[in-house]
Amino acid sequence: MANNFVVGGSEAALTPFTIAQMQAMKIYASEDLDYPCRSLDMEKSRNSMVLGEAAGILCLQNNPEKAIAKISGIGYATEELKHSVSISANAECLQKSMKMAIGEISPSEIDAIVMHAPGTRKGDLSEVNAVKEVFGNKIPAMTSNKWKLGHTFAASGILSIEWAILMMEHQEFIPVPFKSSEEIPQKLDNILVNAVGFGGNAVSILISRL
């Protein structure tokens, strides 16, 4: 219905009330570290979510000549949960959204995944389990930006897409510094971006290089 439009999100979550909410849920970081958010650190012994504030805007257009990347797949799903802020052990909602976004493309063509990975023990593990379920033995390189930026809630999805596009433009994978070593992809042509929200809502976007 339109050839060009702007989409984005912003969040100003660093208020005593919001931080107190996260602390009451026992998911907020409590260690004084250089990077207190241990997103994708699968060896962490406690939750480490940290809030951040940000804004991000993208221009979506129906004109590939001016585009810097292409959205080649979109997936979304929900799952029934026992608690509004929990997620199943294998993140069934993310499994469904990733499969929908990948579509007819072979999973082996996905070079990397920008994970939602909020830094909580259960959230990170559930998402990694979902990736293993979808990709089997050939798992794409996994990264996240929350160890550096924190969880910016409404802006986090846009920032994850930006992270993917930057890696694709420079053909350089940005690893999580304390994540277990993994094979660095030789190319970045297709990057999957995950986001999941309270209540079991998941979205996956497949970004492709032009």
N, C-alpha and C positions, 0 to 999 in steps of 0.2 A: 504493500500500500504506500510505501515511501522509499525513495532511493537513498536518502541520507538521514540518519538521526543519531542523537547523542544519548549515551546510556552511562550511568555511573552510580556511585554510592559514596557516602561519607559517614563518619562515626566520630563522636567525641565522648569516649567512654571513660576517660580518666577522672571519674568523680568518686568521692568517698562512698556514696551509696552503691554504685555499680561494683566497685572493687570489693566492698563488704559482701555483696551478693555472691560474687565468685568465691570469696574466702569461706562464706557460710556453706557453700556447696563442696568445699574442700578440694577444689580443683586448681586453686591459684598457687603460683610459685612461692616458696618460702625459703629458698636458699640464696645467699648473696654470692652470685657467681658472675663472671664476665658475661655469660649468656645464660640468664636464669631460666629462659624458656628452652627446654631440652626437646624441642620438636624432632621426632624421629630418632631420638636416642633411646634405643630399645633396652638399654641396660639401666635406665633410671629407676630409682626405688620409690619415687613419689611423684605426684602430679606437679606440673611446672608451667601451667598456662599463665601468660602475661598479656595484659591488655595494651593495645596501642591505639593511637588516633591517626586518622588518615582520610584522604579523599582521592578518588580516582575517576577519570572520565575517559571513555572511548568513543570514537566516531565509527559507527557501523555504516557501511555504504555498499551499494550495489554497483560498484565500479572497480573491478580488479586491477585496472591500470594504475590506480592511485593507492592501492592497499599495500600494507606491509606484511600482512599475514591473512590467512583464510580460516574461517570457521567451517570445518568440514564435517562436523558431527556434533549433535546435541543429545544429551540423555538426562532423564530425570526420573525419580522414583521416591516412594515413601515406604515405610514399614511400620507395623504396629509395635509399640514399645510398652514395657511395663511401667516405665517412668519417663517423664517428658524430657529429661536431660540425659537419658542413657542411650546406648546403641547396642545392637546385638553383637555377639562375639565375632561374627564374620561380616558385619556391616552389610546385610542383605540389600539395603537400599542403595549403597554404593556399587555393589556388584551389578545390580540392575541398570543403574545410570551409566556405568562404564560400558557395559555391553551395548546399550542403546546408542551411546555416542560413537563407539567403534563401528557399529553397523556391519557392513559387508567387508570392511578392511580386515586383513589378517592381523591378529594380535601381535604377530612378530614384527609388524611395520611400525608399532608404537615405540619410539626411541626413549621417551622419558615421561615421567608423571610428576606434575606439581601437586603434591599431596595437601589435603586440608590440614592434617596433623596438628592439632591445637596444642600439643605438649602434654596432654593428659595420658596417663598410662593406658587406660582402657581405650580412649579414642584413637591414639596412635596405633595400638596393637590391632584393633578391629579393622582399621583401614588397610594396614599391611596384610592382614589375613584375607581381606576382600580382594586385594591385588593378586595374591597367590591363587585364590580360587579362580579368578578370571584368566590369568596369564600362565598358570601352571609352572613348568620348569624354566621358561624363558621370561623372566621378570624384567621389565624396563627399569632403567635407573630412576630412583626416587629422590625427590628433593622437596624442600619447603622453604618459605621465606619467613615463617613465624619465629624462628630462632633469632632473627635479626630485627623484625618489625613488630613482633607481638601479634596478638589476634585483634584485628581491627573490625570485627563483626561485619557491618554492612558494606565496608570497603574491601574486605579481605578477598572476595572473589575477583574483583577488578584487579587488585594488586597481584594475585596469582596469575591471571592472564598476562599482565604486564611482564611478570617474571619469565613466563614461557616465551613471550615474543622477544624479549631481550636476549635470552639464550639462543633463540633461533636466528636472530639477526647476526649475532656475533659468532654463532656456531661454537659456543663454549658452555659446557654444562657447569652449573654452579652447585657444588655439593654442600651438604650440611657438614660443618667441620667436625662434629663429634659423632656422626653416624658411622656405623661399621663400614669398612671399605667395600666398595663395589666397583664393577667394571664401568669405566667412563665411556659413554657412547661416542662412537667415531663420527656420527652425524646426528643432526637434530632437524628432521624433516616433519615429524609428527609428534606433538606433545599433548598429552591428556592432562586436563586441569580438573581437580576435584574440589567440591565444596559440600559441606553437610551442615545442617542447622538443627537446633533444638527441635525435638518432636519427630526425628527420623526422616527429615526431608533431605534428599541428596540431588546434586546436579553435577554433571560431567560435561565438559566442553573439549572437543578435539580441535586443536589449533594446528594448521599445516603451513609449511613454508611455500611461498609462491615461486 
